[in-house]
Amino acid sequence: MAKCVNKENMVLPSLKEARLRRNFKTETIKYSVIDKYAHLGDGKTYYIYTYGCQGNEADSEIMAGILESIGYKKAMDPLDADLVLLNTCAVRENAEQRIWGVLGQLKGRKRNHPDMIIGICGCMPQEENATQKLIESYPFVDLIFGTHNRGNLPKLIYQAYFTKEKAVEVLSTEGNILEGAPKVRDNKYKAWVHIMYGCDEFCTYCIVPYTRGRERSRAKEDILAEVNELVKEGYKEITLLGQNVNAYGKDLGNDYTFGDLLRDIDKTGIERVRFTSPHPRDMDENAISAMAECKSVMPHIHFPVQSGNDRVLKIMNRKYTREEYLYKIKRLKEEIPGISITTDIIVGYPGETKEEFNDTLSLVEEAGFEGAFTFIYSKREGTPAAKMEDPISDSEKHEWFDELKKAVDKGYLRGTERFVGEVVEVLVDGESKSDLGMMSGYSKHNKLTHFKSNDKSLIGKIVKVKVKEAKSWFMIGDLVE
């Protein structure tokens, strides 16, 4: 098994290399597996832990597809699996802390089953310090790889099984595009569809441009072929994915942009289209008009603002002002009446004052958000913000956070109350987790909706529900026959 640590045979991450944005053409790599690895997993099982964003969830579906294509079967319990992968997130510190805890559990399992393979992949290995810690402090981890080489998974597993060395391959490149890899989708009627990868925004708090590489768009032909295939398979809803999804096409050197892609996807016949996450700077009039024109594009947008103060936005390197952000909110509401808008907000940015935080509070009210993911600033080593002076105490930051949460919760409730008495269309996910005898799903405006029914044949179908009660985070209604 992989016990020996030989750094000469390892490809280790480099933050210096990851920062580079050279002028090069993105290569599209067609996935294939050589005969040497074709039956590597015969008779074996796998389990993938997935942490972080929807992009990681989509990556895990690809890795599951690759594993099953070489013979592996999915295990129901990670402690029973022959191969366990942890697909990691690096956006916030607490995400990494969870990884160390799971590794502690797996260590005991591997002590009794030494042939078990444990792998760490995703964003966390792209950080130099994290990979160094994995190599030095977790010798039972057999393979480590990053975000740019999922297609090499069979080779890395082979190395872990048949050599005595730990397999470490973390590429610090701007990245290419992998096409043609098999996927095992977790859902039979909702699907993730990557339209681009990477990020060139370099917000001062964010590690993603270093872990995911430069912005690079998939060819529209490959995207549309994937969506058309999903329509044939009976999928009802897709979510378009990208770190900066509405920057789609900027790197391709033509005039075909995100709005054009939305219009072409609308023609495929897919019933529902969502996307995440757009950057306010790149939300242009073409995209807004496409959202309004396309019947399949849902009237909801998650539109991260991060702060409502211009000075804080500037030191975050967000590249827009409060006024510019609010103008785009205005245009979205004008073109798509009734649109639901949610956001991301960071509290307690290094050097932020109470007055600047108050600007964020007022923005929440002015924008009319119907929900927000709110976070206390989390330092990420290697980012510019990690070196900024931060005189505000943790207790004060938590006070601000609690104040913001109250404002955001009011927006959640306003967002559901406006549908009381209305009939909404709900894509049924399944039985309600909180109430037996109820089914649940999401409306067009992305509101979780429960309704009385035991009919499991409704799962995966779009039904009409008349809303009779509104709560902060969900609605309750009756099925309209």
Secondary structure, DSSP 8 states (H G I E B T S, - for coil): ---B--GGG-B---HHHHH--------EEE----GGGTTTTTT-EEEEEE-SSHHHHHHHHHHHHHHHHTT-EE-SSGGG-SEEEEEE--SSHHHHHHHHHHHHHHHHHHHH-TT-EEEEEESGGGSHHHHHHHHHH-TT--EEE-SS-GGGHHHHHHHHHHSSB-EEE---SS--EEES-----S-SSEEEEE-EE------TT--HHHHH-S-EE--HHHHHHHHHHHHHTT--EEEEE-TTGGGTTTTTTSS--HHHHHHHHHTTT-SEEEEE---GGG--HHHHHHHHH-TTB-SEEE---B-S-HHHHHHHT----HHHHHHHHHHHHHHSTT-EEEEEEEES-TT--HHHHHHHHHHHHHHT-S-EEEEE----TTSGGGGS---S-HHHHHHHHHHHHHHHHHHHHHHHHTTTT-EEEEEEEEE-SSSTTEEEEEETT--EEEEE---GGGTTSEEEEEEEEE-SS-EEEEE--
